[in-house]
């Protein structure tokens, strides 16, 4: 007895028409191009954010200006409080009777409370004016050249120290009745004593002046000092402050700076070395790289000018090493190098140029 088996067969797929095939191919290529552009965009952004400087991270002028503006507001508050103090002082003096205890407490000669009020007033006035002048100097030079910014910082530092010295002398005279004229008269002897005891500080100040006026480097330059590579963040009267790519800050005394390598005065060069197979047609490799320049400049906007293909750099053990260089800013050097490596790798692979792995050839001879 035979049994008949029923099978459910799926209807055969209809072959795609030529137009549908072309549409699908076009959509696939568009997705690939979009993914490629996104990857390259991320690459350049990562390169820019992980580049050596400085900014390496460049100096954030927006944060600097915000800090100075906050300081400027604080300085105005100091001055306003001082003015309010003077007004209240004058009003109370005119309103209060002279035989009143409050009057004696505030205005009495030799009274400790009066001295405290006077000291607070002097501190507010002198420090407020000092801070105000510093903020004005820094803000007025923040958007100028690097040398002007450096001079502005140096001037602000000098104003700061001068303000504190003036405050000390005024307090000594007003509160403790010290004869400051005698102190000024003995300044020569004091300067001699300080000169003998603070030779390092004097050497630092002279070194700082030489750095600024000889224009060795300025704020924002990328330099190498004592094998430490970083961006100059601040030049003070006695020290130089550098910050590297990892946000490590190094403070170097001015008299200890013997040699400086300034990397920012000229354009830097990003170097890309790539290996190709010995069987590769070097003329074709050259033609592929040269024809890619317009697209390369579009994909890596940090490159300055036109890249330069230098040709065969080395005949290595298992490959031919070729070299491509591109000009860029020093702070973008490592970002451009990474982007070039990625771009050349994709370019050669897309054009069928073989990039070999390290090989070892074993010869078995009798």
C-alpha positions, 0 to 999 in steps of 0.5 A, a space after each residue: 500500500 503506497 502512501 502519497 506525500 504532500 510537500 509544500 513548495 515555496 514559490 520561486 523568487 522572481 529574479 530582480 530586474 536590472 533597475 532593481 539591482 542598480 538601485 540596490 547597488 547604489 543604496 549599498 554604495 551610499 551607505 558605505 560612503 556615509 559610513 566611511 565619511 563618519 569614520 574619517 570624521 571621527 578619526 580627525 576629531 580624535 586626532 585633534 582631541 588627542 593631538 600632542 598639544 597643546 592643545 597637546 592642548 592649546 591654551 583655552 583663551 575663553 576659560 582664561 578670559 572668563 577667569 579674568 572677568 570674574 576677577 574684574 567683577 571681584 575687583 569692582 566689588 572691593 572698590 564698591 565696598 571701599 566707597 560704601 565704607 567711606 560714605 558710612 564713615 563720613 555720614 556717621 561722623 556727621 550724625 553721631 555726637 562726639 561724646 557718644 561711645 559709638 563715636 569714640 569706638 569708631 573714631 577714637 585715636 589709639 582705639 583698637 577697634 578703629 585700627 581694625 576698621 582702618 586696616 580693613 578699609 586699606 586692605 579693600 582699597 589697595 587690593 581692589 585697585 591692584 586686582 582691577 589694574 591686573 584684570 584690565 592689563 590681562 584683558 586688554 592684551 588677551 587677544 593680541 600677539 603672543 608676545 603682547 600676551 606675555 608682556 601683559 602677564 609679566 606686567 600683571 605679575 609686577 602689579 601684584 607684587 607692587 600692590 602687596 608691598 605698598 599695602 605692607 608699608 601703608 599698614 605699618 604706617 597707619 596702624 603701627 605708626 612705623 616711620 616708613 621714611 626711615 624704612 625707605 632710607 634704609 632700603 639700600 642696606 636692606 637691598 644689599 642684605 636681600 641681594 646676598 640672600 636672594 641671589 636665586 630670585 634675582 637671577 630668576 627675574 633677570 632670566 624672565 626679562 631676557 626671555 620676554 625682551 629677547 623673544 625666546 618664546 611666548 605664551 602659547 608656544 610649544 617648547 621643549 625644556 629639560 626634555 619636557 615638551 609642552 605649551 607655555 601657559 605662563 611666564 612669570 617674574 621667577 618661573 615658566 609654567 608648561 602644560 603637556 598633552 596629559 595636562 601635566 604642569 611643570 614649573 621651571 625657574 627662569 635661571 634654570 633654563 639653559 636651552 630651549 627648543 621652540 617648536 612653534 616658530 615654523 611649521 611642523 611636519 607630520 610623517 607617514 611611513 607605510 610598507 608595500 610588497 616588493 612585487 608592487 608597481 612603485 610607479 602605480 603606488 606613486 600615481 595613486 598617492 599623488 592623485 589622492 591629494 585633493 581628497 586627502 586635503 578635504 578629509 584631513 583639514 589640519 594639513 597646511 599646503 600640499 602633502 609631499 610624497 618622498 618615495 621609497 624610504 627604506 628597503 626593509 626585510 619583508 617590504 618596501 617602506 614609502 614615506 609621505 610628509 605633510 606640513 601642519 601646526 606643531 600642536 596638530 602634528 600627532 593628530 595629522 600623523 594618525 589621520 595620514 596613517 589611517 588614510 594611506 592604509 585605506 587608500 592602498 588597500 582600496 586600490 589593491 596594493 598589498 601591505 605585507 606582514 613581517 616575513 621570515 624566509 627559511 632556506 634549507 641548504 645541503 
